[in-house]
Amino acid sequence: METLENPVKSKNLDHYGLVAAVCKDLRIADRINEKLNPPDPQRVVKAGTSVVAMILNGLGFTNRRLYLTPQFFENKPVDKLLGEGIEASMLTDYTLGHTLDEISDYGTTKLYSEIAFDIALDQNLLDRICHLDTTSLSVYGNYAQENETENKKENEDDDNKKHLKITHGYSKDHRPDLKQVVLSLVVNGPSYMPIWMEALDGNSSDKISFHETIHRMNAFQDQIKLNQSFRWIADSALYSKDKLLKNSDFTWLSRVPETLTEAKILTRKPSSELNWIERGHGYYTASTTSCYGNIQQRWLLVYSEQAYQREKETFEKNVDKQQEQINKKIWHLKNELFQCESDAIKAFDVIVRNYPYFSFSKTLEPINRYSKKGRPKSDAESKIAGYHIIAEVRKNQDAITTALNCKGRFILATNELDENFLSDEKILTEYKEQQGVERGFRFLKDPWFMVDSIFLKSPKRIEALMMVMTLCLMVYNIAQYKLRQCLQEKQETIPNQLNKPVKNPTLRWIFQIMEGISLVSINNGSCQTQVFITNVNELRRKVIQLFGQTACQMYDLIPENQIKGLGT
């Protein structure tokens, strides 16, 4: 009797069918192919397919490098996820690297912005608020030679084209020992969709890049004839007298730098002199106006009870540490012999000026000694050999109270003077939504994401990979928003990690729910092979149906009553 070799084969489908369905509904591969690929019928894995493969890899949260992509897809139903005729062995590092080169040659920001704006308009996800921020990405390796080679090529090929410069700079990852690149993102709309990305040099400054990004995006809007004005929201790096206040032709909302004298005076005002208005959730605001930089603007002083408690605790810990340091220095000072009073006073003043939250008092104690060793004679006279400092220290409660008075406070400024268009309450609400950009950066820096640190050798490929990473964030945010929107419209819930029904699950949790779904093929020796999908329980079926018709096709489900989901 002859037995069949491997009659049963299993492929892990898990949540990858959902990701592939969202990519298909958003037409990511088609949009990229329309931009990059000339007609080439012999090319099996097109650029758009390669990008979707990298998105699947990134949203697999396995932290696999690009050269391990074929290994990542070995146990996945590649033809179902990426298209008929595609095999894991085709997704080589050459194929993916060639796609990254094509993206770089076309222009990473240009390609991403064209795709992102098309999707945002198609999906009705664009609104008037743009949140802008940057983060640094650490890069491993010596890039001196690569940078020199790229610069040489750009001088030979195109004087106007500038490649990414990998270098040391201010590290937001607290890794100043590593070279880095900077990723600039503009997030827009209810889904916190990144509609603009730029790969910047590792030593770029937010105070400069913020304004350049706004200028370039406004120019891009003119090119695509998008007649929509945005209100730009960013942190204090946007607030510049030379750039923002003198040259701005757009509406902005920014945090005011605490180093400004006018800002220091306002944040240190006693609460009794301010007209606080409660905004809920521990927030209070007091409005005023300013003409800083000769520009009329509205300032909103914000107090956060939660921030105050955090900053107060940190401040008190630092004061206690300083007191320990002072006690040690005073002990050494007491045991040190100074030759004259002026030397002793100078040494004491050095300590005093470094600790403004303490009050000091001192006395100089003269030290008398005899000129000869041994027991002195009865008529011997002692002479002053030096001075010891006897110091006392105590906390300066007035200075501490003044310092605590400005804790939990910050100032928001805007050049929108009409409160009917932008109320004080809305100023606070819109600025708090800046966390949407920060959540995106945390997502990209998740150690289980595709790259928490970059190991590619070519700067142009690193730049293109940063675009793919941003596409991963776009797919994730849009899918999560659409899922929550479906749950709200249908008044449905999904059990969370504690098995409690919620209408706002994270997509990461949905991915975990889908773990275990497999595509099984059975060869019984005949010409036909039976293929079916296993482990689709009631909850997983519900999730798939919420994602829409394309997702149902991925998992071989027939939508009941033509369920309206993410793909419709």
N, C-alpha and C positions, 0 to 999 in steps of 0.2 A: 504494500500500500504506500503510495507516494504522498508525502505531506507538503503543504505549501509553506514557503519561507515568508515569514512576516505577513500572515493573512490579515492581521488587524494593525492599522496604523492610526496614530492619534496626533493631532496638532493642537497647540494651545491657542484658543481664540480669545479667551478672557475679555478684557475691556478694549482690546485693539480694534474690534469691529466697530465700537462706538466712535473711536478716534478717526478711523478710516471713513466712517459715514459722515462725520462732521466735515472732514477735509473735502469729501466729495460734494456735499451740499454747498460748501463755500466755493467750490470750483478752484481750489488752490492749484492743483496740478495743471488744469487747463489754462488758468491765467498765466502761470509761469511759462508754460510751453508757447503760448501766444507771443510772449515777449522775447524769449531766448532762442527757441529752436527754429532754425531754417528747415524747410521740408527735407527730411531724410528718412525715407521709408525703411532703410536698413537698421536704423537705430532702434533697439528693442526697449532699453531703459532710458526714457527721455528725462530731461532735466526736472520736469514737474514731478514725475514718479520718484526720482531720486530724493527730492526735497520731502515728499510725503513719507518716504521710507525713513528719512532722518527725523521727521516729526514723530513717527511711531516709535522710533528708538528713544527719542528724548522723553516722550510721555509714557514710556515703559518704566521709567524710574529705576533703571538698572545700573545707571552710571557706566555704560559701556562706551568705549572710545569708538571713533568712526571706523577704524580698521577692523573692529570686531563686529561690524554690522552684519556680514554674512552669517556669523555664528549666532547673532541675536535672532535672525529670521529662520534658522534651521528648523526649529520646532514650531513655526507659525505657518498658517495657511496663506502663503504669500500671494498666490494667484487670486484668492478671494479679497485680500486686503489691498493689493496694488494693481491687480488687473490680470487678465488671462495671458498666459505665456511668460509671466515673470517668475523667476526662481531665485532662491536665496543666493546661489552661487554667482548670480549676475550682479549683485550689489557689492561689488568689490571696492577697495579703497581707491582704485583708479577711477571707477565710474563716479563715485561720490566726489572725489577730488576734482574731476573734470567739471562736474556740475558747479562746485564752489568757484572754480576759475571762471566759468561762464557768468555766474552771478556777479563776481567782482568786475569782470570786463564790462558788463552792462551798467554796473553801478549799484551798489547794495542799497543805498538810501533811495535812489531813483526807483529801483524795482520794488522795494518794499512799500514805498509810499503809493505807487500806482496800484498795487494789489490791495493794500489796506483801505485806501479811499474808495475803491470800487466795491469792496465788501461792505464797508460801513454804510455806503449809500444804498446798496442793494438790500441790506438787512435792516435799514432804517435805525442805525445805531449811532448816528452822528448828532451831537448837540453843540451848544455854544461854548462849553467849558473845556479848556485844555489844561491839563496838569503836566508840568515839565519838571524832570529831575534827571540826575545822572548817578551812576555807580561805577566802581572800578572792578575789573576782572583780572585776577592774577594770572600771569603767564610764566610757564616754566621753560627754561632753556636760555641759551645765549643767542640773542637776536642782532648782535652788532653787524655780523656779516650779511644776514638776510636783509636788514634795513638798508645797508649800503647797496646791495644788489638791486633791491626794489627801487631805490632812489635813482640809481644809474639807469634802470630801464625806463622809468617815467621821464627822465630827461631826454632819452633817445626817442621814445615813442610819442609822448604827449606832454608838452611843458605845462599844460593846465591841469593835468590829472595828478592828484596827490594821494599817495598810498599811506596806509596806517603806520604810525610811528610807535613802536613798542619800546617803552623806556620807563624809568623810575618817575614817580610822581607821588602826589598825596594819596595814600592808600586808605580807602574807606573800609578795607578788610583788615586794617592794622597789620599789613605785611609789607613794610617799607623795604625789606630785603629783596623782594621780588619785583621784576619788571611787570608792567601792567598795560592794559588798554582801558578806555572809558566808554561805557555804553550810555548814550543819551536817549531817553524815551519821552514821547508825548502820548499821554493817555487821555481818552475822550469817551464820553457817553456813559449810559447806564451799565454797560457791561465792563467798564474800565478797559476798553479795547485799546491796545497800543496802535495808534494810527501813523506814527512817525518814529523812525529809529535812525541813529547815526553812530557809527563807530569812530571814536575820537582818539587822538594821541594820548598816551599814558600820562603826560604832564599837562594836559589841558586844564584850564581854569573855568569853573562854573560861571564866574563873573563875566567872562568873555563869551563862552560857548552858549550860554542861555540866549543871549541876544542874537548871536549868529544863527542859532537854530530857528528862532522865531522869524528872523528875516528870510531864511531859506524856505521855510514852510509857507510863508505868505507869498513868496515868489512862485512856489509850486502851485498854490491855489490859483494864481493868475494864469498859469499855463493850462490848467485843466478847466479854467473858467468856472470855478466854484465860487459863487457869489455869497459867501457866508463869513461874517466876522466872528472872531473868537475872543473870549475873555481868558487871558493867560494867568495861570496861578503857579507860583513857584516859591521856594524858600528865599531867605534873605540875600542870596547871591544875585537875584534878579534886581534888587533894589540898589541902583547905582546912580549917583548924581550925574555922572558924565554921560552914561548911556541911556538909562531908563527914563530919567526925569527930563532930559534935554531933547532926546531924539525919539521918544516913543510916540507912535501914531496908532496905538492899539490900546484896548482897555486891559488893565492889569490889576492883579491882587497879589500882594507880596507881604511876607513878614519883614518887619523893619529890623535892621541890625541893632543889636543891643549896645553896640559901641558908640552910637551917636549920642551926643550930649543931650539933645532934646528928648531922645528915647529914655536915657537914664533918668532924667528928671521926672518924666511921666511915670515910669515903672516904680519909682521910689516914693511916689506921693502917698501920704497916709490915706487909708480907706475912707476916713471921715470927710476928706476933701473931694471924693469922687462920687458921682451919681451912678451907682451900680444898678444894673438891670439883670435879674435872674433869667437864665436861658435854659435851665433844666440840665440834668445829668452832671451837676456840679460846676457848671460854667456860669460866669457873670461877665458882663461887658459894660464898658463906659466909653461913650463916643466923644470925639473931639475933632478938630480940624488942624491942619498944618500947612505951612507954605515952605517946607524944606525944599531947597533947590529952586526956589522961586516958582514952584508949581503948586497950585491949589489941590489939596487932596484930603481925603477923609482918613482919620486914624481911629482904630478901634482897639482900646486896651482890653485884653482878655485875661480873666483870672480863672484858673482851673483848680478845683479843690483836689482832684486826684494828683495833678502835677505838683501842687504845693506840698502834699504829704510826701511824695517821692523826693522832691528836691530838699525839703526840710530834713528828712532822715539822712540823706547824703551829706548835707551841710553840717549837721550836728556830728556825724561820724568824723568828718574832716577836721572839725574844731577839736574834737577829743584827741585825734592823732597829732594835731599841732601842739596841743598842750603837753603830750608825752615828749615830743621833740624839744619843746622849750625847757621842760624840766631837766632833760639830759644836758642841754647846753648850759643851763644855769649851774648845774652841778659842776661841770668842767670849768665854768667861769669862776666859780667860787674857789676852786683849787689851783687856779692859775695865778701866778705872781706877776703883776705888771710893774714896770719900772717907774712909771709916773702916772699921775691922775688922768692926764689927757689920753694916754694909751688905753687905760681902763674904760674911760667913757666912750671912746671910739668903738671898742669891742662890744660894749653894751648896746650902743646905738645900732650896730649892724644887726643884732638880734631883734631889737624893737621894731625896726622898719619893715621887717619881713612878716610880722604877725599883727595885722591891724585889728583883729578881734580880741586882743588882750591888752590889759593895762599893766604897766610895770612900775615898780618903785625900787630904788637902789640906794645903798649906802656904801661908801668907800671905807674899807677897814685898813688902816696902816699896819704894816708888819714890821716890828722892831727886831733887830738882831744885833748881836755883839760882833765886834770886828774880829775877835779871835775865837778859836774853837775851845771846847772844854768849859769847866765851871768858871764863870766870870768872877772877877775880884769885886770886893764890896764897893770900891770907888769907880768901877768900870761903867761907862755910859753906852747905852744902846743907841743905834741909829736906824732911821726908817730905811728898810731894804726894798720896799715895794708896797703894792696895794692889792688887796683882795676885794672883789665885788660881792656884796651881800644883796641879792635881788629877791624880790617877791613878785609873783605874777597872779593875776586873777582875770577872769573873763570880763570883757568889756560888754556889758549887757546892752548899752545903748547902740553900739556898733552892730552887735548881733541882731538886735531888734530891727535896725534899719536894713540889714542885709536880708533878713527873713521877710521883710515887708514886700520885697520885689520878687520873692520866689513864687512860682506858679503863674507868673504874669508874662505876657508877651504882647507885642503890638502888631496889628495887621493894618496895612495901608492900601488904598485903592484910588485911582484917578476917576472912578465913576462917582460923580457928585450927586446924581439923582437917586434919592433913596427909593423912589418908586420902581426903578429898574434893579437896584441892588440894595436891599435893606440891611441893617446891621446884623440881623439874625441870619440872613443869607450869606453875608460875608463870612461868618463863623462856620456855617454849614459847608460852604464850598471849600474853604481852606482845609477843614477836617477831612474832606474827600481826597486830599493830597495823599492820604494813606494808601489809596488805590495804586499809586505808582510804587510806593515802598513795598506793598504786598507783592507786586510784580517782581521787584528785585529779589525779595526773599524767595520767591518761587524759582527764579533763575539760578539762585545760589544754593538751592537745596542740594545737599551732597548726593542725593539719589537721582538728581536730574541728570540730563545728558552730559553736561560739563559744569562742574563747580570750579574747576581750573582748566586752563586751556593748554594743550600739549602740541598743537599743530605747529609746523615749522615755518610755513609761509605766511607773512603778514596779510597778504591779500585773501588767503583762505580763512584766516582767523576772522577777518572782517566779514566775509560771506557767512561763516558759521554763526556769527553774532546775529545776522539776519534770520537764519534758520531758528536760532534760539528764541528770537522775538516772535516768529511765526508760531512756535510751540505755545508761547504765552497767549497769543491771540486766540488760537484754537481752544485752549483751556478756558479762558475767560468767557468767550462767546458761548461755548457749550454749557458752562456752569450757569450763565445768565439765562439762556434759553430754557434750560431744564427747570430752574426755579420759576421762570415765567409760566411754563406749562403747568407746574404744580399749583401755582396761584390761580390760574384760570380754571383749572379743573377741580379746584378745592381738594386736591389729593395730597398725600404725605408719603414720606419715605422714612423708615426707622433709622435713627442715627446709631452711633456706636454704643449708646446705652439702651438701645431698643425703644427709644421714645420717638413718636411721630413728629417729623419736622417738615417744613415746606422750603427750607433753605439749606439742603445738604451741600457739602463741598464735593466737587467733582472727584477729588482724591479719594473720598470715602466711597463714591459710586464705583470707582475703579476697583476698589477692594471688594465691593459686593460682587462684582463680575468675575472674580478669580475662580477658576475651576471649570469654566465653560470650554469644551473641547470640540473639535471637528474630528469625527471618527470615520475612517473608511475601512470597509470589510471586503476582502477579495475571497469569494467562495469557490474560486476555480473556474467560474464561467467567464464569459467575455465582459460582463457588466460588474462594476464595483459599486456596492451600496455605500452612500455617504450620508451621514446624519450628524446633528449637533446634540451633544449631551449636556446634562446638568443645568438645563434652563428651568429653574423652579419658578414659582409664581412671582416672587419679588423681582427676579432678573427679567422675567417676561414683561413685567410692568415697566421697568426701567427702559428696556429696549423699545417698547411701544411709545414711551414718552419722547424718545429721541426721533421718532418719525419713521417714514416709509423706507428710507435708505438704510437705516439701522436694522429694520425688520428684515430687509432683503439680505443683509450681511449675516444675520443669524437664522435665515430660512424661516422666518415667521410671517404669517399673513396678518396685517393689521386689521383688527376687528373694527367694523364700522368706519373704516378709513380714518383712523385716529390722527388727529392733528398734532404733530410734534415739532421737534427742532428743525426738521428738514423741510417744513412746509411754510 
